[in-house]
Amino acid sequence: MSTDICERAEAFKALHLREKAFVLPNPWDTGSTKMLTALGFEALATTSAGFAFSTGKGTSIGEIGREEALDHAAGIIAATPLPVSADLENGYGHSPEEVAETVRLAAEIGLAGCTIEDATGDPDSPIYERAHAIERIAAAAEVVRGLDRPFMLTARAENYLFNRPDFDDTLMRLQCYEMVGADVLYAPALPDLEAIKTVCQEVSKPVNVVAGIGLPGVTIAELEAAGVKRISVGSAFARVAYGAMISAAREILDTGSFAPFQSAASFSSIEALIKSVDLEQ
């Protein structure tokens, strides 16, 4: 493994261990990667939904395959000197062995970490039975323990995204994922700051919270005070960008006005951000 990749991995681990929380934005292509890098963020992560939108696909598990997701992640890595983590959905397989292989391949391409969900992709049974979900994270953690550098394995408990608002089960899953070796714990769409604070108090590993799903108006300071170490944005930046385009297009069609273009970023401002990224660092 190159010195550069090892240094990125060490830097990513250090971000999780410091006292101050950090924001982990999620670019969806090379341009957004370079712009977010230039704006001053300290690390990046892929977004499976944002990438799916950019390819004209839906967000259901399985619409993006493992090879496609890893190729996309490799492109993000190549476009920035920052550490990169990857949203790898449910690990692109149901068995612990398939998840382990996904994590092995993720480390091989130079990622500094990845996220594995306990969602099945089956609408009739959307969440893996707890014991099986734990086995999947344990298999991933075993791969990580065999690496010669840090690799931040994030385990996600998906109950609240699939209409299963069972806080006790969610917390127990996170605690079990921690016990079998997950480095970061993550339960998207927890209902309020009190639930987030409880999770942070009941586990000892860093907790990730996603901004843009629930908790409107929440601030970095409030999440940091609750004990959160990492704040990702998921597909929110991609949805903001696409939302602006859709709104402008509708106004053009409905009114004939091109007024929305007045708020567009200038050519020079976009080019300045992209060209300022030094990939020789």
GUBA-920713 format. One record per atom (N, C-alpha, C, O): residue in one letter; x, y, z. Coordinates in steps of 0.05 Angstrom, whole numbers, plus 32768, in hexadecimal, padded with zeros to 4 digits. Example, Ala and Ser with C-alpha at 12.3 -4.5 7.8 and 13.67 -1.06 7.14 Angstrom:
% GUBA-920713
A81087F8E809CA80F67FA6809CA81087FBE809CA811D7FBE80A9S81017FD3808ES81117FEB808FS81028001809DS810C801780A1
***
This chain:
% GUBA-920713
M80117FE88000M800080008000M801280198000M8025801A800FS800B802D7FF0S801B80457FEDS801C80558007S800980548017T80318065800AT803480768021T801C808A8022T801280908037D80148094800BD7FFE80A78009D7FE4809B8015D7FD780A88025I7FDE8083800DI7FC580768017I7FC780718035I7FB380748044C7FDE8069803FC7FE28064805BC7FDF807E806BC7FD3807F8080E7FEA80948060E7FE880AE806DE7FCB80B7806EE7FC280C28082R7FBC80B38058R7FA080BA8058R7F9180A9806DR7F8080B4807BA7F978090806FA7F89807E8082A7F8F8087809FA7F7C808880AFE7FA7808E80A5E7FAE809880C0E7FA080B280C6E7F9780B680DCA7F9F80C480B2A7F9280DE80B6A7F7480DA80BBA7F6980E880CCF7F6880C780ADF7F4B80C280B0F7F4680B780CCF7F3280C080D9K7F5680A580D6K7F53809A80F1K7F5580B18105K7F4680B28118A7F6980C28101A7F6E80D88115A7F5780EB8117A7F5180F5812CL7F4980EF8101L7F3181018102L7F1C80F68115L7F0F81068123H7F1980DC8116H7F0580D08128H7F0D80D08145H7EFC80CE8157L7F2780D3814AL7F3180D18166L7F3480EC8173L7F3780ED818CR7F3381028164R7F37811C8170R7F1D8124817FR7F088118817BE7F1F8139818FE7F078141819FE7EF2814F818DE7EDA814A8191K7EFB815E817AK7EE8816D8169K7EDC815C8154K7EE9814B8148A7EC2815F814FA7EB481508139A7EBD815B811EA7EC68171811CF7EBB814A810AF7EC1815280EFF7EAA814C80DCF7E9B813980E0V7EA8815C80C7V7E94815780B2V7EA08148809BV7EB5814F8091L7E9281328094L7E9B8120807EL7E8881238067L7E7381158066P7E8D81358054P7E7A8139803EP7E7C81238029P7E9081148028N7E6881218019N7E65810A8006N7E6381137FE9N7E4D81197FE0P7E7981157FDBP7E78811C7FBFP7E6D81047FAFP7E6D80EE7FB8W7E64810A7F96W7E5880F57F86W7E6680F37F6BW7E5E80E17F5BD7E7A81047F65D7E8981017F4CD7EA4810F7F50D7EA9811A7F65T7EB4810F7F3BT7ECE811B7F3DT7ECD81397F42T7EDC81437F53G7EBB81477F35G7EBA81647F39G7EB2816B7F55G7EBF817D7F61S7E9D815F7F60S7E9581657F7CS7EAB815D7F8FS7EAE81697FA4T7EBA81487F89T7ED0813F7F9AT7EE581567F9CT7EEE815D7FB2K7EED81607F85K7F0181757F85K7EF7818E7F92K7F07819C7FA0M7EDE81957F8EM7ED481AE7F9AM7ED281AC7FB8M7ED981BE7FC6L7EC981957FC2L7EC781927FDFL7EE381917FECL7EE7819A8002T7EF681857FDDT7F1181857FE7T7F1C81A27FE9T7F2781A97FFEA7F1881B17FD4A7F2281CD7FD3A7F1481DF7FE8A7F2181F27FF2L7EFC81D87FEFL7EED81E98003L7EF881E5801FL7EF281F58031G7F0881D08024G7F1581CD803EG7F0C81B78050G7F1481B68067F7EFC81A48046F7EF5818D8056F7F0E817B805BF7F21817D804BE7F0D816B806FE7F24815B8077E7F24813F806DE7F398131806EA7F0D81358065A7F0A811A805AA7EF08119804BA7EDF812B804EL7EED8105803AL7ED581028029L7ECB80E5802BL7ED980D38033A7EB180E28023A7EA680C88021A7E9380C78009A7E8780DB8002T7E9280B07FFDT7E7F80AD7FE6T7E6380AC7FF0T7E5E80A78008T7E5080B07FDFT7E3380AE7FE4T7E27809B7FD0T7E2780A17FB8S7E1C80857FD9S7E1180727FC6S7DF9807E7FB8S7DF5807A7FA0A7DE8808D7FC6A7DD1809A7FBAA7DD980AF7FA6A7DCF80B07F90G7DEB80C17FAEG7DF480D67F9CG7E0180CB7F83G7DFC80D57F6DF7E1180B67F86F7E1C80A97F6EF7E07809C7F5DF7E08809E7F44A7DF3808F7F6AA7DDE80837F5BA7DCE80987F4AA7DC880937F33F7DC880AF7F57F7DBA80C47F48F7DCA80CC7F2FF7DBF80D17F1AS7DE580CF7F33S7DF680D87F1DS7DF780C57F06S7DFE80CC7EEFT7DF180AB7F0BT7DF280977EF6T7DD680907EECT7DD3807F7EDBG7DC2809E7EF6G7DA7809A7EEDG7D9A80817EF9G7D8780757EEDK7DA480787F10K7D9980607F1DK7D8B80687F36K7D8D807E7F40G7D7B80557F41G7D6E80597F5AG7D8080537F71G7D97804B7F6ET7D7580557F8AT7D8680527FA2T7D8280377FB0T7D8D80337FC5S7D7280267FA5S7D6E800C7FB2S7D887FFC7FB2S7D987FFD7F9FI7D8C7FED7FC8I7DA47FDC7FCAI7DA57FC97FB2I7D917FBC7FACG7DBC7FC87FA5G7DBF7FB67F8FG7DBF7FC37F74G7DC87FB87F60E7DB47FDC7F72E7DB47FEA7F58E7DD17FF27F50E7DD77FF37F39I7DE17FF87F64I7DFE7FFC7F60I7E0C7FE37F6AI7E097FDC7F81G7E1C7FD77F59G7E2A7FBE7F61G7E457FC57F6EG7E4E7FDC7F6ER7E517FB07F79R7E6B7FB47F87R7E817FBF7F76R7E8E7FD27F7DE7E847FB37F5EE7E9A7FBD7F4DE7E967FDA7F45E7EA97FEA7F44E7E7D7FE17F3EE7E777FFC7F37E7E7C80107F4EE7E8780257F4AA7E7380087F66A7E7780197F7DA7E95801D7F83A7E9D80337F8AL7EA480087F81L7EC1800A7F87L7ED080197F72L7EE380287F78D7EC880167F59D7ED480267F43D7ECE80447F48D7EE080557F44H7EB6804A7F50H7EAE80657F56H7EBF80707F6DH7ECA80867F6CA7EC280607F82A7ED280687F99A7EEF806D7F91A7EFC80807F9BA7EFA805C7F80A7F16805F7F77A7F19807A7F68A7F2D80877F6AG7F0480827F59G7F05809C7F4BG7F0580B37F5EG7F1380C77F5AI7EF680B17F74I7EF680C57F89I7F1180C77F96I7F1C80DD7F9AI7F1D80B07F9CI7F3880B07FA9I7F4C80BE7F97I7F5D80CD7FA1A7F4A80B97F7DA7F5E80C47F6AA7F5A80E27F67A7F6D80F07F5DA7F4380ED7F6EA7F3D81097F6AA7F43811B7F81A7F3F81337F80T7F4D81107F97T7F52811F7FB0T7F6A81157FBFT7F7080FD7FBEP7F7881267FCDP7F8D811D7FDFP7F8281157FFBP7F91810C800CL7F6881197FFFL7F5C81148019L7F5680F6801EL7F5580E7800AP7F5380ED8037P7F4980D3803CP7F2D80CF8031P7F1D80E28032V7F2780B88027V7F0C80B2801CV7F0180998029V7F0E8084802AS7EE8809B8032S7ED98083803BS7EC4807E8026S7EBE808F8016A7EB880668027A7EA4805F8013A7E8B80548020A7E8C80458033D7E74805D8015D7E5A8052801BD7E578039800AD7E53803A7FF2L7E5980218017L7E5880088009L7E3F7FF8800FL7E3E7FE0800EE7E2980078014E7E0E7FFC8018E7E107FE4802BE7E1B7FE68041N7E057FCD8024N7E057FB68036N7E1D7FA38031N7E1D7F8C8039G7E317FAE8023G7E497F9E801DG7E467F8D8004G7E587F7D7FFEY7E307F927FF5Y7E2C7F847FDCY7E2B7F667FDEY7E377F577FCEG7E1E7F5D7FF3G7E1A7F407FF7G7E0E7F3B8012G7E127F4B8025H7E007F258015H7DF27F20802EH7E047F118042H7E017F14805AS7E177F018039S7E277EF1804BS7E3E7F008057S7E477F14804BP7E477EF8806EP7E5F7F04807AP7E777F038067P7E877F168066E7E797EED8058E7E907EEA8046E7E8F7EFF8030E7EA47F098028E7E787F048025E7E757F188010E7E7C7F34801AE7E897F44800DV7E737F3A8033V7E797F54803FV7E977F578043V7EA37F6C803EA7EA47F41804DA7EC17F428052A7ED07F478038A7EE37F568038E7EC77F3B8022E7ED47F3F8008E7ED17F5C7FFFE7EE47F677FF4T7EBA7F678003T7EB67F837FFCT7EC97F95800BT7ED57FA77FFFV7ECC7F918025V7EDD7FA18035V7EFB7F9D802DV7F0A7FB0802DR7F027F858027R7F1D7F7F801DR7F237F8F8004R7F387F9C8001L7F107F8F7FF1L7F147F9D7FD8L7F147FBB7FDDL7F227FCA7FCFA7F047FC47FF0A7F037FE17FF6A7F1E7FEB8000A7F2880007FF8A7F2A7FDB8012A7F447FE2801CA7F597FE18006A7F6C7FF28005E7F567FCE7FF4E7F6A7FCA7FDFE7F6C7FE27FCCE7F827FE87FC2I7F567FF07FC7I7F5680077FB5I7F6080217FC2I7F6380357FB5G7F6480207FDDG7F6F80377FEBG7F5B80477FFBG7F62805D8003L7F43803D8000L7F31804B8011L7F3B804B802EL7F4980398036A7F348060803CA7F3B80638058A7F268058806BA7F2B80578083G7F10804F8060G7EFB80448070G7EE3803E805EG7EE280448047C7ECF8031806AC7EB6802C805CC7E9F8028806FC7EA380248087T7E8780298065T7E6F80268075T7E60800E806BT7E5C800A8053I7E577FFD807EI7E477FE58077I7E2C7FE68086I7E2C7FEA809EE7E177FE38078E7DFC7FE58083E7DF17FC9808BE7DFC7FB48082D7DDD7FC9809CD7DCF7FB080A2D7DB47FAF8094D7DA27FA0809DA7DB17FBD807EA7D997FBC806EA7D9C7FA68059A7DB27FA3804DT7D877F978053T7D897F808042T7D847F868024T7D8E7F788013G7D757F9B801FG7D6B7FA08004G7D527F927FFDG7D477F957FE7D7D477F838010D7D2D7F74800CD7D177F84801AD7D177F858033P7D047F8F800BP7CEF7F9F8018P7CDE7F90802BP7CD27F9B803DD7CDC7F758028D7CCC7F65803AD7CDB7F5F8055D7CCE7F588069S7CF57F618054S7D057F5C806CS7D1D7F6E806BS7D337F658064P7D1A7F888070P7D2E7F9C8069P7D477F9C807AP7D5B7FA88072I7D477F918092I7D5E7F9180A4I7D677F7580AAI7D567F6480B0Y7D817F7080A9Y7D8B7F5680B0Y7D847F4F80CDY7D857F6180DEE7D7E7F3680D2E7D7B7F2C80EDE7D957F3380FDE7DAB7F3280F2R7D927F3B8116R7DA87F478124R7DC17F358125R7DD77F3F8120A7DBE7F1C812BA7DD67F0B812DA7DE57F0A8112A7DFD7F0A8112H7DD67F0880FDH7DE27F0780E2H7DF07F2280DCH7E067F2280D1A7DE37F3880E3A7DEF7F5280DFA7E0A7F5580EEA7E1D7F6080E3I7E0A7F4A8106I7E237F4C8116I7E397F3B8109I7E507F438108E7E327F2380FFE7E457F1280F1E7E517F2080D9E7E697F1D80D3R7E417F3080CBR7E4B7F3E80B3R7E607F5380BBR7E747F5680ADI7E5A7F6280D0I7E6D7F7680D9I7E877F6980E4I7E9D7F7380E0A7E837F5380F2A7E9A7F4580FDA7EAD7F3B80E6A7EC57F3D80E9A7EA17F3280D1A7EB17F2980BAA7EC07F4080ADA7ED77F3D80A6A7EB37F5780ABA7EC07F6F80A0A7ED77F7880B3A7EED7F7F80A9A7ED27F7780CDA7EE67F8080E0A7EFE7F6D80E0A7F157F7680E4E7EFA7F5480DAE7F117F4180D9E7F237F4980C2E7F3C7F4780C4V7F187F5180ABV7F287F5A8095V7F387F73809DV7F507F758097V7F2B7F8680AAV7F397F9E80B3V7F507F9980C5V7F657FA580C3R7F4C7F8580D7R7F627F7F80EAR7F7B7F7480DCR7F917F7580E7G7F777F6980C4G7F8D7F5E80B5G7F9C7F7280A4G7FAF7F6B8096L7F937F8B80A3L7F9F7F9F8092L7FB87FAB80A0L7FBB7FA980B8D7FC97FB78090D7FE27FC3809BD7FDF7FE1809FD7FF37FEF80A1R7FC67FEB80A0R7FC1800780A4R7FA5800A80B0R7F957FF780AFP7F9E802180BAP7F83802580C5P7F6E802480AEP7F74802B8097F7F57801C80B5F7F40801B80A2F7F27801E80B4F7F21800B80C2M7F1A803580B2M7F04803A80C4M7EEA802D80BAM7EDD803780A8L7EE4801780C6L7ECC800780BFL7EB4801280CEL7EB3801280E7T7EA0801D80BFT7E88802880CBT7E71801480C8T7E6C800B80B1A7E64800E80DEA7E4C7FFC80DDA7E33800C80E1A7E30801C80F4R7E20800880CFR7E07801780CFR7DF0800680D8R7DEC7FEF80CFA7DE0801180EAA7DC6800480F3A7DB0801480E5A7DAC802B80EBE7DA1800680D3E7D8F801480C1E7D72801580C9E7D61801E80B9N7D6B800C80E1N7D4F800A80E9N7D3E802380E2N7D29802080D6Y7D48803A80E9Y7D38805280E6Y7D33805A80C9Y7D20806980C4L7D44805180B7L7D408057809BL7D2B8044808EL7D2280498078F7D23802F809DF7D11801B8092F7CF8801880A4F7CEE800280A7N7CEF802E80B0N7CD7802F80BFN7CD7801A80D6N7CC2800E80DCR7CEE801780E2R7CF0800680FAR7CFC80178111R7D1480148117P7CED8029811DP7CF7803C8131P7CFC802E814CP7CF080368160D7D0D801A814CD7D12800A8164D7D2E8013816FD7D4280098167F7D2D80268182F7D468031818BF7D57801C819AF7D6F801B8197D7D49800C81ABD7D587FF881BAD7D677FE481A8D7D7E7FDE81ADD7D5A7FDB8193D7D677FC98180D7D7E7FD78171D7D937FCC816DT7D797FF0816AT7D8D7FFF815CT7DA68002816DT7DBD7FFE8164L7DA2800A8186L7DB9800E8198L7DC77FF3819DL7DE07FF2819DM7DB87FDE81A1M7DC57FC481A5M7DD57FBB818DM7DEB7FB08190R7DCB7FC08175R7DDA7FB9815DR7DF57FC9815CR7E0A7FBD8157L7DF37FE38162L7E0C7FF38162L7E1F7FE98176L7E377FE78171Q7E167FE2818EQ7E287FD881A3Q7E347FBE819BQ7E4C7FB981A0C7E257FAD818EC7E2F7F938184C7E437F97816EC7E587F89816CY7E3E7FAA815CY7E507FAF8146Y7E6B7FB98151Y7E817FB38147E7E697FC98166E7E817FD38173E7E917FBB817FE7EA97FBA817DM7E837FA9818CM7E907F938199M7E9F7F808186M7EB37F75818DV7E957F7E816DV7EA27F6C815AV7EB67F7B8148V7EC27F6F8136G7EBA7F95814DG7ED07FA28140G7ECB7FBA812EG7EDD7FC58122A7EB27FC4812DA7EAD7FDC811DA7EBC7FF4812AA7EBD7FF68143D7EC68006811AD7ED5801D8123D7EC480358127D7ECA80478137V7EAE80378118V7E9B804E8118V7E7F80438118V7E7A802E810BL7E6D80508126L7E5180468128L7E3E805B811EL7E4380738121Y7E2880528111Y7E1880648101Y7DFC805980FFY7DF8804380F6A7DE880698108A7DCC80628106A7DBE807A80F9A7DB6808C8107P7DBA807980DFP7DAE809080D1P7D91809580DBP7D83808280E2A7D8980AE80DBA7D6D80B780E0A7D6480B280FCA7D4C80AE8101L7D7680B28110L7D6D80B2812BL7D5A80CA8130L7D5E80DF8124P7D4780C78142P7D3180DA8143P7D3880F6814EP7D2B81098146D7D4C80F78160D7D518111816CD7D6D81118178D7D7B80FD8179L7D7581298182L7D90812B818DL7D93811B81A7L7DA9811181ADE7D7D811681B5E7D7F810681CEE7D8680E981C7E7D9680DD81D5A7D7A80DF81B2A7D8180C381A9A7D9E80C281A0A7DAC80AF81A6I7DA780D68192I7DC380D78189I7DD680D881A1I7DEA80CA81A2K7DCF80E981B4K7DDF80EB81CCK7DE180D081DBK7DF680C981E5T7DCA80C281DDT7DCA80A981EBT7DDC809581DDT7DEB808681EAV7DDB809381C2V7DEC808181B3V7E09808881B9V7E19807681BFC7E1080A281B8C7E2C80A981BDC7E3580A281D9C7E4D809B81DEQ7E2380A381EDQ7E2A809C8208Q7E2C807D820CQ7E3B8074821EE7E1E806E81FCE7E1C80518201E7E2F804181F0E7E30802881F2V7E3F804E81DFV7E54804081D0V7E6E804F81D5V7E6E806681DES7E84804281D0S7E9E804F81D4S7EAD805781BBS7EC1806581BBK7EA3804E81A4K7EAF8054818AK7EA2806E817FK7E8C80758187P7EAF807B816CP7EA480948161P7E89808E8153P7E8580798148V7E7880A28155V7E5D80A08149V7E5B80B48132V7E6380CB8134N7E5080AA811BN7E4A80BA8104N7E2C80C18104N7E1C80B08109V7E2680DA80FDV7E0B80E280F8V7E0980EF80DDV7E1B80FE80D5V7DF480E980CEV7DF180F580B3V7DDF810D80B5V7DC9810C80C0A7DE9812480ABA7DD8813C80A8A7DC88139808EA7DD2812E807BG7DB18144808EG7DA081448076G7D8B812E8077G7D7A812D8065I7D8B811D808CI7D75810A808FI7D6A810F80ABI7D76810680BFG7D53811C80ADG7D48812280C7G7D57813980D5G7D69814480CAL7D4F814080EDL7D5B815480FEL7D60816E80EFL7D76817880EEP7D4B817A80E3P7D4F819380D4P7D5981A980E7P7D4F81AC80FDG7D6C81B880DEG7D7781CE80EEG7D8C81C78101G7D9781D9810EV7D9381AD8104V7DA881A58117V7DC281B1810EV7DC781B380F6T7DD381B88121T7DED81C4811BT7E0481B18122T7E01819E8131I7E1C81B78117I7E3481A8811FI7E3881AA813DI7E3F8196814AA7E3581C28148A7E3A81C58164A7E2781B48175A7E3081A88189E7E0E81B1816DE7DFB81A1817CE7E038183817BE7E018175818EL7E0A817A8163L7E12815E8160L7E2C8159816FL7E2F8144817CE7E3F816B816EE7E588168817DE7E528166819BE7E5E815681A9A7E40817781A5A7E39817781C1A7E2C815D81C9A7E2E815481E0A7E1E815081B6A7E11813681BCA7E25811F81BCA7E1F810981C5G7E3E812581B3G7E52811081B4G7E5A81058198G7E6A80F38197V7E4E81108183V7E5481068168V7E70810E815FV7E7981248164K7E7E80FB8153K7E9981008149K7E9A8106812CK7EAC81158122R7E8880FB811CR7E8980FD80FFR7E6D810480F5R7E5980F780FCI7E6C811880E3I7E52812080D7I7E54811E80B9I7E62812E80ACS7E46810B80ADS7E4681088090S7E2D81168085S7E1B811E8094V7E2C811A806BV7E158127805FV7E068114804CV7DF2811C8040G7E1080FC8048G7E0380E98036G7DFF80F5801AG7E118100800ES7DE780F28010S7DE180FC7FF5S7DD781197FF5S7DCE81237FE0A7DD98127800CA7DCD8141800EA7DD881567FFBA7DC981647FEEF7DF381567FF8F7DFF81697FE5F7DF581637FC8F7DEF81757FB9A7DF5814A7FC1A7DEB81427FA6A7DCE814A7FA3A7DC681547F8ER7DBE81467FB7R7DA1814D7FB5R7D9D816B7FB4R7D8B81757FA7V7DAE817A7FC2V7DAD81987FC0V7DB381A07FA4V7DA581B17F98A7DC881957F98A7DD0819C7F7DA7DBA81957F69A7DB281A57F58Y7DB0817C7F6BY7D9A81747F59Y7D8181837F5EY7D7181897F4BG7D7C81897F77G7D6481997F7EG7D6481B47F71G7D4F81BE7F67A7D7B81C17F71A7D7E81DB7F65A7D7981DA7F47A7D6B81EB7F3BM7D8381C57F3AM7D7F81C17F1DM7D6281BC7F17M7D5781C87F04I7D5581AB7F26I7D3981A47F21I7D2881BD7F25I7D1681C27F15S7D2D81CC7F3AS7D1D81E57F40S7D2081F97F29S7D0D82057F20A7D3981FC7F20A7D3E820F7F0AA7D3182067EF0A7D2582167EE2A7D3281EC7EEBA7D2681E17ED2A7D0881E57ED3A7CFC81EC7EBER7CFC81E17EEAR7CDE81E47EECR7CD682017EE8R7CC282077EDCE7CE682137EF3E7CE0822F7EF0E7CE282387ED3E7CD182477EC9I7CF6822E7EC5I7CF882347EA8I7CE082297E99I7CD482387E89L7CD882107E9FL7CC182057E91L7CA782127E98L7C9582167E87D7CA4821A7EB1D7C8B82257EBBD7C8882437EB4D7C71824C7EAFT7C9D82527EB5T7C9B826F7EB2T7CAA827A7E9AT7CA582917E92G7CBC826A7E8FG7CCD82757E79G7CE482867E83G7CF282927E72S7CE882887E9DS7CFD82997EA8S7D1682897EADS7D1582727EB7F7D2D82957EA8F7D4782897EAEF7D5382967EC7F7D6B82947ECBA7D4282A27ED7A7D4C82AF7EEFA7D5C829D7F02A7D6F82A77F0FP7D5582837F05P7D6582727F17P7D8382717F10P7D93826B7F22F7D8A82777EF7F7DA682767EEFF7DB7828B7EFDF7DCF828A7EFDQ7DA982A07F08Q7DB882B67F15Q7DC782AC7F2DQ7DDB82B97F35S7DBE82967F3AS7DCB828C7F52S7DE082777F4CS7DEC826B7F5EA7DE482717F32A7DF8825C7F2BA7E1482657F31A7E1B827D7F30A7E2582527F39A7E4182577F3DA7E4E825F7F23A7E4682567F0ES7E6182717F24S7E6F827A7F0CS7E8282647F02S7E8B82537F11F7E8982667EE8F7E9D82547EDDF7EB782567EEDF7EC382427EF4S7EBF826F7EF2S7ED982737EFFS7EDA82687F1BS7EEF825E7F23S7EC4826B7F2AS7EC482617F46S7EC682427F46S7ED382377F57I7EB882357F34I7EB982187F33I7ED4820F7F2AI7EE081FD7F36E7EDF821B7F15E7EF982137F0BE7F0F82187F20E7F2282097F22A7F0C822E7F2FA7F2082347F43A7F21821F7F59A7F3782177F61L7F0A82157F61L7F0A82007F75L7F1681E67F6AL7F2781DA7F77I7F0D81DF7F52I7F1781C67F46I7F3581C67F42I7F4381B37F48K7F3F81DC7F37K7F5B81DE7F30K7F6D81E27F48K7F8681DF7F46S7F6181E97F5FS7F7281EE7F77S7F7A81D47F85S7F8B81D47F97V7F6E81BE7F7EV7F7481A47F8BV7F8F819A7F81V7F9281947F69D7FA181977F93D7FBC818D7F8CD7FBE816F7F92D7FC081677FA9L7FBE815F7F7DL7FBF81437F81L7FDB81397F84L7FE081207F86E7FEF814A7F84E800A81427F88E801381447FA5E802A813E7FACQ8000814D7FB7Q800781507FD3Q800E81357FDFQ801581347FF7
***
